[in-house]
Amino acid sequence: MSDDAIREVFAGLGDVTIRKMFGGKGIYRDGLIVGVEVRGEIMLKADAVSAPGFEAAGAKRWTDAGGRPVNMPYWTIPDSAVDDPDELAAWTRKAYEAALRTRK
């Protein structure tokens, strides 16, 4: 996925920084990781507060290349948000809020 396409996904959140990592890309807002691009798919950061909302919206937790769940705090974008810029912006804000809560 191109950096421009990633920036378009996060347009409702504001400027993001994109860095290559582990065969994918890390997506950062204000120095905090808010998502990753892995195998051509954007995954948004979630935590104990927001993960239940992602799950309820039908998002899927990060899986390895074999489809097995991985204990990583990233979830797919809910299908309902893919073509709705306002809803997509709300989910990217949730990812940023999770990053704020989990920063060290």
C-alpha positions as CSV (number, residue, x, y, z in Angstrom):
1,M,0.0,0.0,0.0
2,S,1.4,3.4,-0.9
3,D,2.1,6.0,1.7
4,D,-0.4,8.3,0.0
5,A,-3.1,5.7,0.3
6,I,-2.3,5.3,4.0
7,R,-2.4,9.1,4.5
8,E,-5.8,9.1,2.9
9,V,-7.1,6.5,5.4
10,F,-5.9,8.7,8.2
11,A,-6.9,12.0,6.7
12,G,-9.6,12.5,9.4
13,L,-7.0,12.2,12.2
14,G,-4.5,14.6,10.7
15,D,-0.9,14.3,9.6
16,V,0.7,10.9,10.2
17,T,4.3,9.7,9.8
18,I,4.9,6.4,8.1
19,R,8.0,4.2,8.7
20,K,8.9,0.9,7.2
21,M,9.0,-1.9,9.8
22,F,9.0,-5.7,9.8
23,G,7.9,-6.1,6.2
24,G,5.1,-3.6,6.6
25,K,4.8,0.0,7.8
26,G,4.2,1.7,11.1
27,I,1.8,4.6,11.2
28,Y,2.4,7.3,13.8
29,R,0.6,10.4,15.0
30,D,2.5,12.8,17.3
31,G,5.2,10.1,17.7
32,L,2.7,7.5,18.9
33,I,2.0,4.4,16.8
34,V,-1.7,4.3,15.8
35,G,-1.7,1.6,13.2
36,V,0.3,-0.7,11.0
37,E,0.1,-1.7,7.3
38,V,0.7,-5.4,7.0
39,R,0.2,-7.5,3.9
40,G,-1.6,-4.6,2.2
41,E,-4.1,-4.1,5.0
42,I,-4.4,-1.3,7.6
43,M,-4.7,-2.4,11.2
44,L,-5.6,0.1,13.9
45,K,-4.3,0.2,17.4
46,A,-6.7,-0.8,20.2
47,D,-6.4,-1.4,23.9
48,A,-8.5,-2.9,26.7
49,V,-10.9,0.1,26.5
50,S,-11.4,0.1,22.7
51,A,-10.9,-3.5,21.6
52,P,-14.4,-4.6,22.6
53,G,-15.8,-1.9,20.3
54,F,-13.7,-3.0,17.4
55,E,-14.8,-6.6,17.9
56,A,-18.5,-5.6,18.2
57,A,-18.1,-3.7,14.9
58,G,-16.9,-6.8,13.2
59,A,-13.2,-5.9,13.0
60,K,-10.7,-8.8,13.1
61,R,-7.7,-9.0,15.4
62,W,-4.2,-9.2,13.7
63,T,-3.4,-12.7,12.5
64,D,-0.2,-14.3,11.4
65,A,0.3,-15.3,7.7
66,G,-1.4,-18.6,8.5
67,G,-4.5,-16.9,9.8
68,R,-3.9,-17.6,13.5
69,P,-4.6,-14.8,16.0
70,V,-1.5,-13.0,17.3
71,N,-1.4,-11.2,20.6
72,M,-0.8,-7.8,19.1
73,P,-3.0,-4.8,19.8
74,Y,-4.1,-4.2,16.2
75,W,-7.5,-4.7,14.5
76,T,-8.8,-4.3,11.0
77,I,-10.9,-1.3,10.1
78,P,-14.6,-2.3,10.5
79,D,-16.2,-2.9,7.0
80,S,-18.8,-0.2,7.7
81,A,-16.1,2.4,7.9
82,V,-14.3,1.6,4.7
83,D,-16.5,3.8,2.5
84,D,-17.6,6.3,5.1
85,P,-15.0,9.0,5.8
86,D,-16.7,10.2,9.0
87,E,-16.9,6.8,10.5
88,L,-13.3,6.0,9.4
89,A,-12.1,9.2,11.1
90,A,-13.9,8.1,14.3
91,W,-12.0,4.7,14.2
92,T,-8.7,6.3,13.5
93,R,-9.3,8.7,16.5
94,K,-10.0,5.6,18.7
95,A,-6.7,4.2,17.6
96,Y,-5.0,7.5,18.6
97,E,-6.8,7.5,21.9
98,A,-5.6,3.9,22.6
99,A,-2.0,5.0,21.7
100,L,-2.3,7.9,24.2
101,R,-3.6,5.6,26.9
102,T,-0.8,3.0,26.4
103,R,2.2,5.3,25.9
104,K,5.1,4.6,28.1
